[in-house]
Amino acid sequence: MKPEYRLARIEDLQDIWDLLQGARKKMETEGIFQWDDTYPDIGEIRQSIQQQTMTVGCLDGKIVVCYVLDHRMEPEYVKGVWTDVGDAYYVLHRFCIHAEYQRKGLAKQTLAYMEQQCQKKGIHAIRLDVFRANLAAVNMYQHADYVLTGWSDWVKGPCDFYEKVI
């Protein structure tokens, strides 16, 4: 199972939205309430597509993964102790695997793809926040050698900050 990755297009908007909502519902059944009716927001998804910061991965023509890489760090990121790489970093947002494809190695494979693409662009670090209650995501990042740099207590609960120097 190897997806074809590409930049998201505006005609993908509904499929991406459905992917995110399906993952949200699955997380809720697992007691993880990090996403809700206000986040992620379809307007943010549209903007990410227009800014060409969202990537999708497709299997058999179906979008099964999406993520955003950009330089936007939330204000709470000041609580992280980040590696000094100047502007040569990206922040990972809205990394999502289709509910039917989770826990099959696709996230690990996609992280490796992201890292490879970042290296080609001269990016030296990937930063992210992860909802602490999302143990599957926390474990995935830790096993992929992302290092805890700090945390913040957000409205929905504590989020940890991770970084991987690549």
C-alpha positions as CSV (number, residue, x, y, z in Angstrom):
1,M,0.0,0.0,0.0
2,K,1.9,3.0,-1.3
3,P,-0.1,6.2,-1.8
4,E,0.5,8.7,-4.6
5,Y,1.2,12.1,-3.0
6,R,0.4,15.4,-4.6
7,L,-0.7,18.9,-3.7
8,A,-4.4,19.2,-2.8
9,R,-6.6,20.8,-5.4
10,I,-9.7,22.9,-4.8
11,E,-11.8,20.1,-6.3
12,D,-10.5,17.8,-3.5
13,L,-12.1,20.0,-0.8
14,Q,-15.2,17.9,-0.1
15,D,-13.2,14.6,-0.1
16,I,-10.7,16.2,2.3
17,W,-13.5,17.5,4.5
18,D,-15.2,14.1,4.5
19,L,-11.8,12.5,5.5
20,L,-11.3,14.9,8.4
21,Q,-14.9,14.4,9.6
22,G,-14.7,10.7,9.4
23,A,-11.4,10.7,11.5
24,R,-13.0,13.1,14.0
25,K,-16.0,10.7,14.5
26,K,-13.6,7.8,14.9
27,M,-11.5,9.7,17.5
28,E,-14.7,10.6,19.4
29,T,-15.6,6.9,19.6
30,E,-12.2,6.4,21.2
31,G,-12.8,9.2,23.7
32,I,-10.5,11.7,21.9
33,F,-12.2,15.1,21.5
34,Q,-9.5,17.2,20.0
35,W,-11.4,18.1,16.9
36,D,-14.9,19.6,16.9
37,D,-17.3,21.7,14.9
38,T,-14.9,24.6,14.9
39,Y,-11.6,22.9,14.2
40,P,-10.7,21.8,11.7
41,D,-12.6,24.4,9.7
42,I,-13.5,24.0,6.1
43,G,-12.3,27.6,5.4
44,E,-8.9,26.7,6.8
45,I,-8.8,23.7,4.5
46,R,-9.7,25.8,1.5
47,Q,-7.0,28.4,2.4
48,S,-4.4,25.6,2.8
49,I,-5.3,24.3,-0.7
50,Q,-5.1,27.8,-2.2
51,Q,-1.8,28.5,-0.5
52,Q,-0.5,25.1,-1.8
53,T,0.5,23.9,1.7
54,M,-1.8,20.9,1.8
55,T,-0.8,17.5,0.5
56,V,-3.0,14.5,-0.1
57,G,-2.1,10.9,-0.6
58,C,-4.3,8.7,-2.8
59,L,-4.9,5.0,-3.1
60,D,-6.9,3.8,-6.1
61,G,-8.0,7.4,-6.8
62,K,-9.3,7.8,-3.2
63,I,-7.8,10.4,-0.8
64,V,-6.7,8.5,2.2
65,V,-4.3,10.9,3.9
66,C,-3.9,14.7,4.1
67,Y,-1.6,17.1,5.9
68,V,-0.4,20.7,5.9
69,L,3.2,21.8,6.2
70,D,3.8,25.5,6.6
71,H,5.6,28.0,8.9
72,R,2.6,28.9,11.0
73,M,3.2,28.3,14.7
74,E,0.4,28.8,17.2
75,P,1.2,31.4,19.9
76,E,1.5,28.6,22.5
77,Y,4.6,27.3,20.6
78,V,6.7,29.8,22.6
79,K,6.5,27.2,25.4
80,G,8.5,24.8,23.2
81,V,12.3,24.5,23.3
82,W,13.0,24.4,19.6
83,T,16.2,23.6,17.7
84,D,17.7,26.7,16.2
85,V,17.4,26.1,12.4
86,G,16.5,29.7,11.5
87,D,13.5,29.6,9.1
88,A,14.4,26.1,7.8
89,Y,11.5,24.4,9.5
90,Y,7.9,23.5,8.8
91,V,5.0,23.0,11.2
92,L,2.8,20.0,10.6
93,H,-1.0,20.6,10.8
94,R,-4.1,18.5,10.3
95,F,-2.2,15.3,9.6
96,C,-5.0,12.8,9.0
97,I,-5.3,9.2,7.9
98,H,-8.7,7.9,6.6
99,A,-10.4,6.0,9.4
100,E,-10.4,2.8,7.3
101,Y,-6.6,3.0,6.7
102,Q,-5.5,3.8,10.3
103,R,-3.0,1.5,12.1
104,K,-1.8,-0.1,8.9
105,G,1.5,1.8,8.6
106,L,0.3,4.6,6.4
107,A,1.1,7.3,8.9
108,K,4.6,6.1,9.3
109,Q,5.1,5.9,5.6
110,T,3.6,9.4,5.1
111,L,5.9,10.8,7.8
112,A,8.9,9.4,6.0
113,Y,7.6,10.9,2.7
114,M,7.2,14.3,4.4
115,E,10.7,14.2,5.8
116,Q,12.1,13.3,2.5
117,Q,10.3,16.1,0.7
118,C,11.3,18.6,3.4
119,Q,15.0,17.6,3.0
120,K,14.7,18.2,-0.7
121,K,13.5,21.8,0.0
122,G,16.3,22.5,2.5
123,I,14.0,22.2,5.6
124,H,15.9,21.0,8.6
125,A,13.1,20.4,11.2
126,I,9.5,19.5,11.4
127,R,7.5,20.8,14.4
128,L,4.0,19.8,15.6
129,D,1.6,19.7,18.4
130,V,-0.3,16.6,19.4
131,F,-3.2,16.3,21.8
132,R,-1.9,14.3,24.7
133,A,-5.0,12.1,25.0
134,N,-4.4,10.9,21.4
135,L,-2.0,8.1,22.5
136,A,-1.8,6.5,19.1
137,A,-0.5,9.8,17.6
138,V,1.8,10.4,20.6
139,N,3.3,6.9,20.2
140,M,3.7,7.2,16.5
141,Y,5.6,10.5,16.7
142,Q,7.8,9.1,19.5
143,H,8.6,5.9,17.5
144,A,9.4,8.1,14.5
145,D,12.1,9.9,16.6
146,Y,10.2,13.1,17.2
147,V,11.4,14.8,20.5
148,L,9.2,16.4,23.1
149,T,10.1,20.1,23.3
150,G,7.3,21.4,25.6
151,W,3.6,21.5,26.1
152,S,0.7,23.8,26.6
153,D,-2.7,23.5,28.3
154,W,-5.2,24.2,25.5
155,V,-9.0,24.6,25.7
156,K,-9.5,20.9,24.8
157,G,-6.7,19.7,27.1
158,P,-2.9,19.4,27.2
159,C,-1.0,19.3,23.9
160,D,2.6,18.3,23.6
161,F,5.0,19.9,21.2
162,Y,7.4,17.7,19.2
163,E,10.2,18.3,16.8
164,K,12.3,16.2,14.5
165,V,15.5,17.5,13.1
166,I,16.0,16.0,9.7
